[in-house]
Amino acid sequence: MSLGSSANRTNVDQSSPRSAEQLTSLLGRWDDGPGSLHRRLTDAVAELIETGVLRSGERLPPERRMAAALSVARGTVVRSYSSLAEAGLVDRIQGSGTRVVGDSEPLGSPDATRSNGLFARHGAAIDLRMAMPSMLRATSDAVDRVRFDGIDATTLADTEPAGLFALRERIAAHLSRQGLPTTAWQILVTSGAQQAIVLAIAALVDPGDVVLVEGVTWPGLTDAIAQRGGRAHGVDLDEEGVRPDALEDAIRRLRPAAIGLNPHHQNPTGSRMSTSRRREVAELAAGYRVPIIEDRALAHLAFDGQVATPLAQHAPQHLVVDSINKVAWPGLRIGWLRADADLIERLRPVRAMIDLYSPIHSQLAAIEVLRDWDAIVAERVDGLRRASDLAVDALGASLPSWRFVRPRGGLVLWAEVPGGGAAAFCDHAARHGVLIAPGKQFGVEAPFDDDHVRIPFTVPEPLLIEGIDRLAAAWQSFERTTTAYPVAAVV
Ligand SMILES: Cc1ncc(COP(=O)(O)O)c(C=O)c1O
């Protein structure tokens, strides 16, 4: 990996250094591979700087603390920081520590997160970075029925942090219908699956703890772990989800506090855990007393109608995270955490601290959405199946060298870019008027693989087709520059 320029990085507040635990978590398996320890550490930190995870102006942890967090000699960190300084990636200023180069401007210190790249603004290009389903006729009909008549403004029961009781009951019935008997007391209504993930991590993970996750995964999960001071460790996955042998090996070696999985039409790989593997993974984790946080946000988007039952069916200690957002409409922002009633009770004040409770209008809308669930799922799945077929056909016709598995559900297609350099290709594609996310953005630990891109098929169909046309045009000129270079070098 090259130690490249720092030209396009965002600036951040430099007042307080990133904690050694957070940086350790972002570095992941930095010490795997050949070469001296200080060289590997240098390369791993350089990669975080080059991919924008560590930003201009950000201060690195003091050497002594970093050495303690990484369990290496202080001299290893000193040499590594010096190499980064020689490469022009950091400044070392007497008395104020080590800082990623570039001018800093105070932005209220928003920590760099992996999700950042997905939300960054960009001009008028076709934006295929976010997997954001549109509003549906059936959702709009359900929301139209919302009335405030049932709300008793005199009791303040509506300000309950765990959610309206009528909604908790409906969600409990929804889960019971999926094969997991549940009571309203086991449900905490949240602002989407994302908030449920953050709360579950807050409940189960202490700073320094390891959390096992799929080797590439939704950055909202790994960001939540890093924010908590935990360390996400990626486990190998194949088309059926995480590999049980790899999971067991990691549990034994790392003694994780929790396992976070999104096993259904996984974001970003699209893999779907088979029924037999679901049982195996659920029982394996339970045998080691490690709770699984099962993210079901994409579970219902099954093109063949096969919605898997929750892992907690096999071992009740596992948690469920879910939402109506991907099926009905993300703007409703209603999700939930299902856990044992004591844990839900403990999380009520934590949730209240974040945002008190979910908007009542959205909670009432969620009750209506769950009433019409099957019709709404049918409309959503129909549209996504069609869009996925369109994307598969267009990619097959215009980018025949790219490899991918036809999605069985979900919102995205995970394509392997021949020859690697996926992140550079995404930059190149932006100049051709189309934005896509490189696979690196979903990597859990450095060094990140750079051979995939993620293509959501949630934009309107004409934009999807035009976007793929632009990708194909970008690929032609990208292939030309990358193949021309080695030939010229040989000559
Ligand atoms: C796997 C996964 N989990 C959770 C979320 C967040 O879901 P919600 O919109 O319900 O907060 C997403 C969003 O894309 C996701 O892909």
The ligand as a Gaussian input file, in Angstrom:
#p B3LYP/6-31G(d) Opt

LIG

0 1
 C      -28.193000      -4.100000       7.893000
 C      -28.821000      -2.816000       8.309000
 N      -29.222000      -2.660000       9.569000
 C      -29.798000      -1.518000      10.001000
 C      -30.017000      -0.467000       9.145000
 C      -30.713000       0.747000       9.665000
 O      -32.089000       0.540000       9.544000
 P      -33.172000       1.609000      10.003000
 O      -33.469000       2.475000       8.833000
 O      -34.352000       0.816000      10.431000
 O      -32.570000       2.369000      11.150000
 C      -29.614000      -0.591000       7.813000
 C      -29.813000       0.525000       6.890000
 O      -29.506000       0.458000       5.726000
 C      -29.021000      -1.790000       7.386000
 O      -28.645000      -1.967000       6.112000

